Amino acid sequence: MYRAVTYWALENGFINEGVVDSKQIEASLNDVQVSFQYNTEQQRSDTLLNGENVEGFIRSMRVSSHVSAVSTIKAVRKKLVALQQDLGVNGGVVMDGRDIGTVVFPQAELKLFMTASAAVRAQRRFEELQSKGDMVTYEEVFKNLTDRDYTDSNRTESPLKQAEDAIVIDNSEMSRETQMQLALNYANERIGVTS
């Protein structure tokens, strides 16, 4: 969601030469609608910005370079937290984000704090960007990731931090299948399903 707002800000000229115009973004937030649509072909939820599928744009380095700055804007956080809470009001949803377990859903039935070493996370993102044809270096991706981690962990509004009651999963050495099975086991255990 924050990536979608960042993409919107970039496309509307509210970010110029690395400078984020928070006043313009805040004044225009009513023009931003973020929603999701299940993509049956890719078996994932795609992000829609004002009805347009922007999934292919929001994971770019262009957006990654500015998303932390946009996410520090209080009005942006307020709007998106309210939207996230609306999406999950009836439970039964899976959400990920840097403040989901601490701010958005502090009473969630299950909180998994997924982590990995910065080097592993940067390598994964680098490979993802390369597969999409983005011309970036590993060093650029690593710096962007560690800078974002620092900014997000130290912001005043809804900082990135582990909820006290979250289960930590360090997936540095895990396959996607292993991660999925572990998360599913925790979810089944929480809802009382036995295998």
Z-matrix of the N, CA and C atoms (Angstrom, degrees):
N
C 1 1.452
C 2 1.527 1 111.29
N 3 1.321 2 115.91 1 -43.39
C 4 1.465 3 119.50 2 179.24
C 5 1.525 4 110.69 3 -67.57
N 6 1.301 5 116.24 4 -33.55
C 7 1.465 6 119.98 5 176.18
C 8 1.531 7 110.25 6 -66.12
N 9 1.328 8 117.34 7 -38.34
C 10 1.466 9 120.39 8 178.93
C 11 1.523 10 110.62 9 -64.13
N 12 1.322 11 117.17 10 -43.17
C 13 1.467 12 120.08 11 178.18
C 14 1.525 13 110.39 12 -65.27
N 15 1.317 14 116.56 13 -38.35
C 16 1.468 15 120.52 14 177.98
C 17 1.524 16 110.71 15 -63.80
N 18 1.319 17 116.82 16 -44.36
C 19 1.466 18 121.16 17 177.19
C 20 1.524 19 110.35 18 -59.82
N 21 1.319 20 116.70 19 -44.15
C 22 1.468 21 122.23 20 177.94
C 23 1.531 22 110.60 21 -59.95
N 24 1.341 23 116.88 22 -44.08
C 25 1.468 24 121.05 23 179.57
C 26 1.530 25 110.97 24 -63.46
N 27 1.324 26 116.52 25 -41.21
C 28 1.462 27 120.53 26 177.83
C 29 1.535 28 110.99 27 -63.58
N 30 1.318 29 116.49 28 -46.09
C 31 1.466 30 121.44 29 -177.64
C 32 1.525 31 112.30 30 -66.06
N 33 1.336 32 116.80 31 -26.30
C 34 1.457 33 121.00 32 -178.72
C 35 1.524 34 113.46 33 -97.92
N 36 1.331 35 116.93 34 7.74
C 37 1.453 36 120.90 35 175.46
C 38 1.520 37 114.95 36 76.58
N 39 1.336 38 116.97 37 20.32
C 40 1.464 39 120.46 38 179.51
C 41 1.528 40 112.05 39 -88.39
N 42 1.332 41 115.97 40 -1.15
C 43 1.463 42 122.36 41 174.00
C 44 1.525 43 105.82 42 -130.28
N 45 1.314 44 116.00 43 115.17
C 46 1.457 45 120.94 44 -178.24
C 47 1.518 46 110.32 45 -129.48
N 48 1.332 47 115.74 46 126.30
C 49 1.462 48 122.52 47 179.44
C 50 1.528 49 111.69 48 50.40
N 51 1.324 50 114.96 49 41.96
C 52 1.460 51 121.20 50 177.05
C 53 1.511 52 115.27 51 83.00
N 54 1.330 53 117.99 52 -4.70
C 55 1.468 54 121.04 53 -178.56
C 56 1.527 55 109.08 54 -96.59
N 57 1.328 56 115.82 55 124.02
C 58 1.457 57 122.43 56 -179.65
C 59 1.525 58 108.89 57 -92.91
N 60 1.336 59 116.55 58 121.73
C 61 1.460 60 121.66 59 178.09
C 62 1.529 61 108.71 60 -89.27
N 63 1.330 62 116.09 61 88.40
C 64 1.457 63 121.10 62 -174.67
C 65 1.526 64 112.43 63 -64.04
N 66 1.326 65 116.89 64 -31.76
C 67 1.473 66 119.71 65 179.82
C 68 1.526 67 111.06 66 -66.01
N 69 1.340 68 116.80 67 -43.31
C 70 1.467 69 120.04 68 178.15
C 71 1.521 70 110.90 69 -65.63
N 72 1.315 71 116.55 70 -41.38
C 73 1.462 72 120.41 71 179.37
C 74 1.523 73 109.63 72 -61.83
N 75 1.320 74 115.79 73 -48.74
C 76 1.470 75 120.10 74 -178.84
C 77 1.524 76 111.54 75 -61.05
N 78 1.323 77 117.25 76 -42.35
C 79 1.461 78 121.50 77 -177.75
C 80 1.531 79 112.36 78 -67.06
N 81 1.325 80 117.20 79 -22.86
C 82 1.466 81 120.82 80 -175.47
C 83 1.518 82 113.72 81 -108.14
N 84 1.324 83 118.69 82 6.79
C 85 1.462 84 120.97 83 -174.59
C 86 1.528 85 113.93 84 -59.93
N 87 1.325 86 117.64 85 -25.63
C 88 1.468 87 119.42 86 178.56
C 89 1.522 88 111.66 87 -65.83
N 90 1.332 89 117.09 88 -16.99
C 91 1.469 90 121.54 89 178.75
C 92 1.530 91 112.40 90 -85.10
N 93 1.321 92 117.13 91 0.49
C 94 1.463 93 121.47 92 -175.27
C 95 1.527 94 110.39 93 -109.05
N 96 1.323 95 114.84 94 122.96
C 97 1.464 96 120.77 95 173.82
C 98 1.529 97 107.73 96 -125.54
N 99 1.324 98 115.84 97 122.43
C 100 1.458 99 121.04 98 179.12
C 101 1.525 100 107.69 99 -113.12
N 102 1.319 101 115.75 100 130.28
C 103 1.464 102 120.87 101 177.90
C 104 1.518 103 108.47 102 -144.11
N 105 1.325 104 115.75 103 -179.63
C 106 1.462 105 120.84 104 -176.74
C 107 1.514 106 110.32 105 -134.42
N 108 1.326 107 115.08 106 148.76
C 109 1.457 108 121.22 107 178.11
C 110 1.518 109 107.67 108 -138.64
N 111 1.329 110 115.42 109 132.48
C 112 1.463 111 118.32 110 -179.03
C 113 1.517 112 110.18 111 -72.96
N 114 1.323 113 115.26 112 129.62
C 115 1.454 114 123.10 113 179.81
C 116 1.529 115 107.18 114 -98.98
N 117 1.341 116 116.69 115 103.43
C 118 1.462 117 120.37 116 -175.55
C 119 1.526 118 112.07 117 -66.82
N 120 1.326 119 116.73 118 -32.06
C 121 1.463 120 120.47 119 -179.58
C 122 1.527 121 111.49 120 -67.50
N 123 1.330 122 116.51 121 -45.46
C 124 1.466 123 121.74 122 -178.94
C 125 1.528 124 112.67 123 -90.19
N 126 1.324 125 116.86 124 -9.84
C 127 1.472 126 123.21 125 -176.96
C 128 1.525 127 111.70 126 54.49
N 129 1.324 128 114.23 127 55.22
C 130 1.465 129 121.01 128 178.81
C 131 1.527 130 108.14 129 -155.98
N 132 1.307 131 116.25 130 167.07
C 133 1.458 132 120.86 131 173.29
C 134 1.513 133 108.66 132 -91.78
N 135 1.315 134 116.73 133 128.43
C 136 1.460 135 121.96 134 176.74
C 137 1.524 136 109.36 135 -96.07
N 138 1.316 137 115.71 136 147.82
C 139 1.458 138 122.15 137 179.01
C 140 1.526 139 109.44 138 -88.32
N 141 1.329 140 115.10 139 130.40
C 142 1.457 141 121.51 140 176.66
C 143 1.518 142 109.00 141 -110.81
N 144 1.311 143 115.96 142 134.33
C 145 1.457 144 122.53 143 176.54
C 146 1.516 145 106.70 144 -115.71
N 147 1.323 146 115.64 145 113.92
C 148 1.468 147 121.24 146 -176.15
C 149 1.526 148 111.17 147 49.31
N 150 1.336 149 115.23 148 42.22
C 151 1.453 150 122.00 149 176.27
C 152 1.515 151 115.55 150 85.47
N 153 1.333 152 118.50 151 -7.40
C 154 1.466 153 122.10 152 -178.83
C 155 1.522 154 110.11 153 -101.14
N 156 1.325 155 116.45 154 133.35
C 157 1.455 156 121.17 155 178.56
C 158 1.530 157 108.97 156 -70.90
N 159 1.332 158 115.67 157 115.86
C 160 1.470 159 120.63 158 -177.82
C 161 1.526 160 112.01 159 -115.31
N 162 1.321 161 116.39 160 14.44
C 163 1.470 162 120.65 161 -177.09
C 164 1.526 163 111.46 162 -55.42
N 165 1.310 164 117.34 163 -37.65
C 166 1.456 165 120.76 164 -178.40
C 167 1.520 166 114.33 165 -72.17
N 168 1.321 167 117.46 166 -14.91
C 169 1.472 168 121.26 167 -177.26
C 170 1.528 169 113.15 168 -102.17
N 171 1.324 170 117.29 169 -30.90
C 172 1.465 171 119.65 170 -167.92
C 173 1.523 172 114.52 171 -77.14
N 174 1.314 173 118.42 172 -11.95
C 175 1.473 174 120.48 173 179.60
C 176 1.527 175 112.15 174 -98.12
N 177 1.325 176 116.52 175 8.22
C 178 1.466 177 120.82 176 -178.26
C 179 1.529 178 110.92 177 -74.21
N 180 1.336 179 116.01 178 161.15
C 181 1.462 180 120.37 179 175.40
C 182 1.524 181 110.80 180 -63.79
N 183 1.326 182 116.80 181 -31.30
C 184 1.469 183 120.97 182 178.17
C 185 1.531 184 109.80 183 -56.67
N 186 1.324 185 117.03 184 -45.87
C 187 1.465 186 121.35 185 178.38
C 188 1.529 187 110.47 186 -74.86
N 189 1.327 188 117.04 187 -43.95
C 190 1.473 189 120.67 188 -178.93
C 191 1.519 190 112.33 189 -56.70
N 192 1.321 191 116.67 190 -32.67
C 193 1.462 192 120.67 191 -178.01
C 194 1.522 193 113.38 192 -70.02
N 195 1.336 194 117.59 193 -15.86
C 196 1.465 195 120.00 194 -175.23
C 197 1.528 196 114.20 195 -123.87
N 198 1.336 197 117.48 196 -9.55
C 199 1.462 198 119.42 197 -172.10
C 200 1.524 199 112.75 198 -63.60
N 201 1.315 200 119.15 199 -35.35
C 202 1.469 201 119.99 200 179.51
C 203 1.518 202 111.13 201 -66.14
N 204 1.330 203 117.17 202 -39.82
C 205 1.471 204 120.32 203 179.03
C 206 1.527 205 110.43 204 -64.99
N 207 1.324 206 116.86 205 -42.25
C 208 1.470 207 120.09 206 179.16
C 209 1.524 208 110.27 207 -66.48
N 210 1.334 209 116.72 208 -37.74
C 211 1.465 210 119.71 209 -176.75
C 212 1.531 211 113.17 210 -72.44
N 213 1.332 212 117.93 211 -9.96
C 214 1.470 213 119.28 212 176.01
C 215 1.530 214 111.99 213 -83.90
N 216 1.328 215 117.37 214 -10.31
C 217 1.468 216 121.12 215 -178.68
C 218 1.528 217 109.28 216 -73.24
N 219 1.311 218 116.50 217 119.50
C 220 1.465 219 121.77 218 -173.04
C 221 1.529 220 112.30 219 -56.79
N 222 1.319 221 117.81 220 -42.69
C 223 1.471 222 121.07 221 -178.39
C 224 1.522 223 111.36 222 -65.20
N 225 1.320 224 117.18 223 -36.07
C 226 1.466 225 121.33 224 177.61
C 227 1.524 226 109.27 225 -65.32
N 228 1.327 227 116.39 226 -46.60
C 229 1.471 228 120.45 227 -179.97
C 230 1.524 229 110.04 228 -61.55
N 231 1.316 230 116.92 229 -43.52
C 232 1.471 231 120.72 230 -178.31
C 233 1.532 232 110.29 231 -60.81
N 234 1.322 233 117.01 232 -46.26
C 235 1.463 234 121.05 233 -179.34
C 236 1.527 235 111.45 234 -63.23
N 237 1.331 236 116.89 235 -46.83
C 238 1.459 237 119.80 236 -174.69
C 239 1.528 238 112.74 237 -75.01
N 240 1.321 239 117.55 238 -33.85
C 241 1.467 240 119.66 239 175.96
C 242 1.533 241 109.26 240 -63.86
N 243 1.327 242 117.46 241 -42.76
C 244 1.468 243 120.58 242 177.67
C 245 1.521 244 111.28 243 -61.05
N 246 1.332 245 116.78 244 -41.53
C 247 1.457 246 120.74 245 178.76
C 248 1.530 247 111.10 246 -65.44
N 249 1.320 248 116.56 247 -42.89
C 250 1.461 249 120.39 248 178.20
C 251 1.524 250 110.63 249 -62.17
N 252 1.323 251 116.71 250 -42.12
C 253 1.458 252 120.23 251 179.91
C 254 1.526 253 111.05 252 -65.75
N 255 1.326 254 117.33 253 -36.25
C 256 1.469 255 120.74 254 175.48
C 257 1.525 256 111.04 255 -62.98
N 258 1.338 257 116.42 256 -42.16
C 259 1.456 258 120.57 257 179.95
C 260 1.525 259 112.17 258 -62.93
N 261 1.319 260 116.46 259 -31.63
C 262 1.457 261 120.23 260 -175.89
C 263 1.506 262 115.34 261 -106.96
N 264 1.327 263 117.05 262 13.85
C 265 1.469 264 120.45 263 -173.90
C 266 1.529 265 112.42 264 -59.45
N 267 1.312 266 117.58 265 -32.04
C 268 1.467 267 120.26 266 -178.76
C 269 1.522 268 112.89 267 -98.06
N 270 1.330 269 117.27 268 8.81
C 271 1.459 270 120.65 269 179.67
C 272 1.523 271 110.52 270 73.36
N 273 1.318 272 115.60 271 -169.50
C 274 1.455 273 120.67 272 176.78
C 275 1.510 274 114.69 273 69.14
N 276 1.322 275 118.21 274 22.62
C 277 1.461 276 121.21 275 178.77
C 278 1.525 277 109.79 276 -118.96
N 279 1.322 278 114.70 277 155.49
C 280 1.459 279 121.12 278 173.17
C 281 1.514 280 106.15 279 -115.08
N 282 1.322 281 116.72 280 123.80
C 283 1.467 282 121.46 281 179.94
C 284 1.512 283 109.37 282 -128.97
N 285 1.320 284 114.97 283 148.60
C 286 1.450 285 118.66 284 172.51
C 287 1.514 286 108.20 285 -127.58
N 288 1.300 287 115.29 286 151.42
C 289 1.454 288 121.34 287 -179.57
C 290 1.504 289 109.88 288 166.83
N 291 1.302 290 115.02 289 169.04
C 292 1.455 291 119.74 290 -172.40
C 293 1.518 292 114.32 291 -82.47
N 294 1.339 293 117.32 292 -6.72
C 295 1.467 294 119.83 293 176.98
C 296 1.524 295 112.10 294 -138.32
N 297 1.317 296 117.38 295 18.10
C 298 1.469 297 120.88 296 -176.00
C 299 1.527 298 111.43 297 -61.69
N 300 1.324 299 117.81 298 -46.95
C 301 1.464 300 121.10 299 -176.46
C 302 1.510 301 115.20 300 -80.25
N 303 1.331 302 117.24 301 -14.94
C 304 1.464 303 119.53 302 -177.75
C 305 1.524 304 112.91 303 -105.77
N 306 1.334 305 117.84 304 -33.80
C 307 1.472 306 121.07 305 -174.46
C 308 1.524 307 112.16 306 -116.96
N 309 1.316 308 116.84 307 -50.12
C 310 1.466 309 120.29 308 -173.31
C 311 1.520 310 111.02 309 -71.94
N 312 1.334 311 116.87 310 -51.58
C 313 1.459 312 121.61 311 179.65
C 314 1.528 313 110.78 312 -130.57
N 315 1.334 314 117.20 313 71.04
C 316 1.465 315 118.48 314 -179.70
C 317 1.531 316 112.92 315 -65.16
N 318 1.346 317 117.48 316 -18.11
C 319 1.469 318 121.29 317 179.46
C 320 1.530 319 111.99 318 -103.35
N 321 1.310 320 118.64 319 18.48
C 322 1.473 321 121.67 320 -179.01
C 323 1.524 322 111.21 321 -55.03
N 324 1.342 323 115.22 322 146.40
C 325 1.462 324 120.29 323 -179.13
C 326 1.521 325 111.89 324 -64.89
N 327 1.324 326 116.89 325 -33.14
C 328 1.461 327 120.77 326 -178.39
C 329 1.521 328 108.69 327 -144.97
N 330 1.314 329 115.60 328 130.63
C 331 1.463 330 120.97 329 177.63
C 332 1.517 331 108.83 330 -123.50
N 333 1.315 332 115.35 331 121.38
C 334 1.456 333 121.27 332 176.10
C 335 1.521 334 107.50 333 -113.50
N 336 1.311 335 116.56 334 123.59
C 337 1.457 336 121.40 335 178.55
C 338 1.517 337 107.13 336 -100.93
N 339 1.338 338 114.73 337 98.17
C 340 1.460 339 120.97 338 -177.71
C 341 1.527 340 109.08 339 -83.41
N 342 1.311 341 115.67 340 131.38
C 343 1.452 342 119.68 341 179.56
C 344 1.531 343 109.30 342 -143.69
N 345 1.293 344 114.58 343 165.25
C 346 1.470 345 122.40 344 174.92
C 347 1.518 346 105.94 345 -161.40
N 348 1.306 347 115.65 346 164.21
C 349 1.464 348 118.71 347 178.76
C 350 1.525 349 109.57 348 -63.16
N 351 1.315 350 116.09 349 152.58
C 352 1.469 351 120.60 350 179.40
C 353 1.524 352 110.90 351 -59.01
N 354 1.322 353 117.25 352 -38.24
C 355 1.463 354 120.55 353 -179.38
C 356 1.527 355 111.37 354 -63.95
N 357 1.323 356 116.97 355 -42.52
C 358 1.463 357 121.11 356 179.75
C 359 1.528 358 110.32 357 -67.92
N 360 1.323 359 116.67 358 -44.68
C 361 1.469 360 120.36 359 -179.88
C 362 1.525 361 110.51 360 -62.51
N 363 1.327 362 116.84 361 -40.99
C 364 1.467 363 120.53 362 179.04
C 365 1.520 364 110.57 363 -65.31
N 366 1.323 365 117.63 364 -40.82
C 367 1.470 366 120.91 365 178.82
C 368 1.525 367 110.80 366 -63.02
N 369 1.326 368 116.76 367 -42.19
C 370 1.468 369 120.78 368 178.45
C 371 1.523 370 111.02 369 -62.35
N 372 1.330 371 116.78 370 -45.98
C 373 1.466 372 119.82 371 -179.96
C 374 1.528 373 110.83 372 -67.27
N 375 1.321 374 116.78 373 -39.96
C 376 1.464 375 121.14 374 177.49
C 377 1.529 376 110.52 375 -57.56
N 378 1.323 377 116.71 376 -46.81
C 379 1.467 378 120.77 377 179.69
C 380 1.525 379 111.33 378 -64.82
N 381 1.337 380 116.39 379 -38.57
C 382 1.477 381 120.55 380 177.49
C 383 1.530 382 110.67 381 -62.30
N 384 1.323 383 116.50 382 -46.60
C 385 1.464 384 120.93 383 -179.49
C 386 1.526 385 110.90 384 -65.31
N 387 1.324 386 116.98 385 -42.07
C 388 1.464 387 120.48 386 179.02
C 389 1.524 388 111.32 387 -61.93
N 390 1.342 389 116.26 388 -39.21
C 391 1.471 390 119.74 389 -179.15
C 392 1.521 391 111.68 390 -65.67
N 393 1.336 392 116.22 391 -22.39
C 394 1.466 393 120.85 392 178.67
C 395 1.524 394 111.79 393 -93.02
N 396 1.338 395 116.20 394 0.27
C 397 1.453 396 120.18 395 178.20
C 398 1.519 397 114.68 396 89.20
N 399 1.345 398 118.28 397 7.15
C 400 1.463 399 120.77 398 177.62
C 401 1.529 400 109.47 399 -72.76
N 402 1.320 401 116.39 400 130.26
C 403 1.455 402 121.74 401 -179.59
C 404 1.530 403 109.17 402 -90.30
N 405 1.316 404 116.53 403 91.39
C 406 1.460 405 122.46 404 179.65
C 407 1.520 406 108.77 405 -133.70
N 408 1.320 407 115.25 406 160.70
C 409 1.458 408 119.49 407 174.80
C 410 1.527 409 108.94 408 -102.93
N 411 1.310 410 115.44 409 157.85
C 412 1.461 411 120.14 410 176.46
C 413 1.532 412 109.80 411 -57.78
N 414 1.334 413 116.37 412 -40.13
C 415 1.467 414 120.55 413 -178.21
C 416 1.531 415 111.23 414 -61.64
N 417 1.336 416 117.29 415 -40.38
C 418 1.469 417 120.84 416 177.52
C 419 1.527 418 110.77 417 -63.01
N 420 1.311 419 115.77 418 -44.00
C 421 1.465 420 120.35 419 -178.98
C 422 1.522 421 110.36 420 -65.48
N 423 1.339 422 116.91 421 -43.92
C 424 1.469 423 120.81 422 -180.00
C 425 1.525 424 110.91 423 -61.29
N 426 1.332 425 116.77 424 -45.63
C 427 1.467 426 120.20 425 179.60
C 428 1.516 427 111.12 426 -63.22
N 429 1.334 428 117.22 427 -44.33
C 430 1.461 429 120.68 428 178.94
C 431 1.520 430 110.66 429 -59.65
N 432 1.312 431 116.88 430 -44.88
C 433 1.462 432 121.45 431 -177.95
C 434 1.530 433 112.04 432 -64.98
N 435 1.317 434 117.23 433 -46.28
C 436 1.467 435 119.59 434 -178.85
C 437 1.527 436 111.46 435 -70.37
N 438 1.335 437 117.47 436 -35.31
C 439 1.466 438 120.21 437 175.43
C 440 1.526 439 110.58 438 -63.43
N 441 1.349 440 116.89 439 -43.64
C 442 1.459 441 121.08 440 178.92
C 443 1.517 442 110.84 441 -63.10
N 444 1.330 443 116.78 442 -42.86
C 445 1.463 444 120.23 443 178.46
C 446 1.525 445 110.61 444 -58.09
N 447 1.330 446 116.00 445 -44.74
C 448 1.467 447 119.71 446 -179.17
C 449 1.532 448 110.71 447 -64.17
N 450 1.325 449 116.50 448 -48.94
C 451 1.467 450 120.67 449 -179.29
C 452 1.520 451 110.82 450 -60.33
N 453 1.328 452 116.69 451 -47.52
C 454 1.466 453 120.41 452 -176.38
C 455 1.524 454 112.08 453 -68.32
N 456 1.321 455 117.78 454 -32.55
C 457 1.465 456 121.24 455 179.16
C 458 1.520 457 112.27 456 -75.63
N 459 1.323 458 117.30 457 -21.64
C 460 1.467 459 121.05 458 -174.80
C 461 1.527 460 114.40 459 -111.45
N 462 1.338 461 117.06 460 4.13
C 463 1.470 462 118.20 461 178.96
C 464 1.531 463 109.89 462 -73.12
N 465 1.316 464 116.28 463 155.38
C 466 1.460 465 122.23 464 -179.48
C 467 1.522 466 110.94 465 -72.75
N 468 1.333 467 115.80 466 -45.89
C 469 1.464 468 121.03 467 -177.24
C 470 1.531 469 110.23 468 -84.08
N 471 1.323 470 116.50 469 119.54
C 472 1.467 471 122.62 470 172.38
C 473 1.522 472 113.85 471 46.91
N 474 1.324 473 118.39 472 61.92
C 475 1.464 474 119.18 473 -177.83
C 476 1.526 475 112.42 474 -66.86
N 477 1.326 476 114.83 475 156.19
C 478 1.459 477 121.63 476 173.47
C 479 1.524 478 107.91 477 -68.12
N 480 1.328 479 115.68 478 118.70
C 481 1.457 480 119.85 479 173.68
C 482 1.520 481 109.43 480 -161.07
N 483 1.291 482 114.76 481 157.14
C 484 1.455 483 121.29 482 -179.86
C 485 1.524 484 109.12 483 -77.60
N 486 1.323 485 117.40 484 131.98
C 487 1.463 486 121.03 485 173.23
C 488 1.524 487 108.55 486 -67.87
N 489 1.320 488 116.37 487 145.23
C 490 1.468 489 120.34 488 -177.34
C 491 1.520 490 112.34 489 -59.48
N 492 1.350 491 116.60 490 -32.45
C 493 1.454 492 119.95 491 -177.00
C 494 1.531 493 113.18 492 -98.59
N 495 1.332 494 117.23 493 16.13
C 496 1.466 495 120.90 494 179.71
C 497 1.527 496 110.83 495 -83.25
N 498 1.303 497 115.23 496 147.82
C 499 1.461 498 122.20 497 173.09
C 500 1.530 499 106.48 498 -91.00
N 501 1.311 500 116.61 499 124.13
C 502 1.467 501 121.18 500 -177.75
C 503 1.525 502 109.68 501 -88.10
N 504 1.330 503 114.97 502 129.06
C 505 1.463 504 120.94 503 174.88
C 506 1.520 505 107.54 504 -123.28
N 507 1.322 506 116.04 505 109.43
C 508 1.466 507 120.44 506 174.65
C 509 1.521 508 106.74 507 -88.58
N 510 1.328 509 115.63 508 108.30
C 511 1.464 510 119.88 509 -174.52
C 512 1.534 511 112.85 510 -99.78
N 513 1.324 512 116.41 511 21.65
C 514 1.470 513 120.69 512 -178.95
C 515 1.523 514 112.35 513 -53.20
N 516 1.328 515 116.20 514 -38.24
C 517 1.469 516 120.65 515 -175.58
C 518 1.524 517 112.43 516 -113.24
N 519 1.330 518 117.66 517 18.48
C 520 1.466 519 120.70 518 -176.60
C 521 1.521 520 111.86 519 -106.18
N 522 1.315 521 115.45 520 145.19
C 523 1.463 522 120.19 521 171.40
C 524 1.531 523 108.39 522 -76.23
N 525 1.328 524 116.61 523 163.91
C 526 1.470 525 120.05 524 176.63
C 527 1.525 526 110.47 525 -60.25
N 528 1.319 527 116.49 526 -39.16
C 529 1.460 528 120.75 527 -178.77
C 530 1.534 529 110.90 528 -63.89
N 531 1.322 530 116.68 529 -41.49
C 532 1.464 531 120.66 530 178.61
C 533 1.521 532 110.73 531 -65.31
N 534 1.331 533 116.75 532 -43.01
C 535 1.465 534 120.48 533 177.90
C 536 1.519 535 110.87 534 -60.10
N 537 1.330 536 115.69 535 -46.42
C 538 1.454 537 120.71 536 -178.46
C 539 1.520 538 110.88 537 -61.39
N 540 1.322 539 116.65 538 -44.54
C 541 1.464 540 119.99 539 -179.19
C 542 1.529 541 110.99 540 -64.75
N 543 1.325 542 117.06 541 -40.38
C 544 1.464 543 121.00 542 178.86
C 545 1.524 544 110.76 543 -63.82
N 546 1.336 545 116.85 544 -46.13
C 547 1.466 546 120.50 545 178.75
C 548 1.527 547 110.63 546 -62.66
N 549 1.328 548 116.58 547 -41.95
C 550 1.467 549 121.10 548 178.76
C 551 1.527 550 111.03 549 -63.32
N 552 1.330 551 116.93 550 -39.99
C 553 1.468 552 120.49 551 177.35
C 554 1.519 553 111.03 552 -60.79
N 555 1.333 554 116.81 553 -44.62
C 556 1.470 555 120.18 554 178.32
C 557 1.527 556 110.83 555 -63.06
N 558 1.340 557 117.07 556 -41.90
C 559 1.465 558 120.57 557 -179.72
C 560 1.531 559 110.41 558 -65.05
N 561 1.323 560 116.82 559 -46.12
C 562 1.472 561 119.95 560 178.62
C 563 1.513 562 112.36 561 -61.35
N 564 1.325 563 115.56 562 -40.55
C 565 1.463 564 120.61 563 178.09
C 566 1.535 565 109.91 564 -61.37
N 567 1.338 566 116.28 565 -41.52
C 568 1.462 567 120.58 566 -177.66
C 569 1.528 568 112.03 567 -66.95
N 570 1.339 569 116.25 568 -36.75
C 571 1.469 570 118.28 569 -177.61
C 572 1.532 571 112.44 570 -95.00
N 573 1.330 572 115.95 571 1.61
C 574 1.450 573 120.05 572 173.81
C 575 1.507 574 115.69 573 84.17
N 576 1.321 575 117.13 574 23.45
C 577 1.465 576 121.36 575 177.30
C 578 1.521 577 108.09 576 -92.95
N 579 1.319 578 116.13 577 130.03
C 580 1.465 579 119.34 578 176.85
C 581 1.521 580 109.82 579 -108.91
N 582 1.331 581 115.57 580 147.73
C 583 1.465 582 118.00 581 -178.96
C 584 1.492 583 111.72 582 -92.92
